[in-house]
Amino acid sequence: IVGLTIIRNAKPDADDKELWTGGDIIDPNNGKTYKLRLKPRDGGKTLEVRGYIGPFYRNQTWLRAE
């Protein structure tokens, strides 16, 4: 798992500059790939990460390491 690329190909959304879309996220536990949406929150202190397939999704909030 060390050195595994988890997020790839995300780009700023054309309509909402704060939103990042168009990439993939890999679940390191099972190796499955999901579409990705990223949204910085609290001035960049947290990151809302959404992985989804069609209407099914899972959100996580990642905290910035200090």
N, C-alpha and C positions, 0 to 999 in steps of 0.2 A: 504494500500500500504506500510506502514511503516513495515519493517522487511520482506518484500516479497523477495524471492530469484529470481533474474532476470536472472542471468547467472549460468549454472551448467554444470559439466562434461567436460569442455574444457581442452585439454591437448596439450603440445607442439607437433607440426607436426614433423614426423620422417624425412622428407626431408629438411624442412626449420625451423630451431630452433627458428627463430624470430616469426613465425606464430603459432597461437593457433587454433586448429580445433576440431571437434568431439563432440562439446557440443550443448546445446540448449539455446535459449534466449526467454523469455516470454515478450510479449507486455502487459504491465500492464493496458492499456486502454481497451483491449478486451479479454485478457486471452489466446490468441492464441500463440502457440509455433512454433518457426522457428529454422532451423539449424543455426549454428553460426560459424563465422570466426573472429578472433581477431588479430590485428597487432599493436604492439607498434610503435610509431613514435616520432621523436624529442627527443631521449634518454629517453623515458618513460613519457614525459610531456603530450602527447596526445595518445589516443587509437582509432584506426580505427575499428569500430564495423560493421560487416555485418551480417544481418539476411536474410535468403533466403529459398525459396521453389523452387526446380528445377532451371529454368533459371531466375526466378524473385527474385530480391533482393532490399534491401534498406540499404544504408550506413549512418552511423552517426560518427562524431568525438567527442569523450568524452575528456574533459579536466581534468587533475589531480587537485584535491582540495588541496590547500596549507594550 
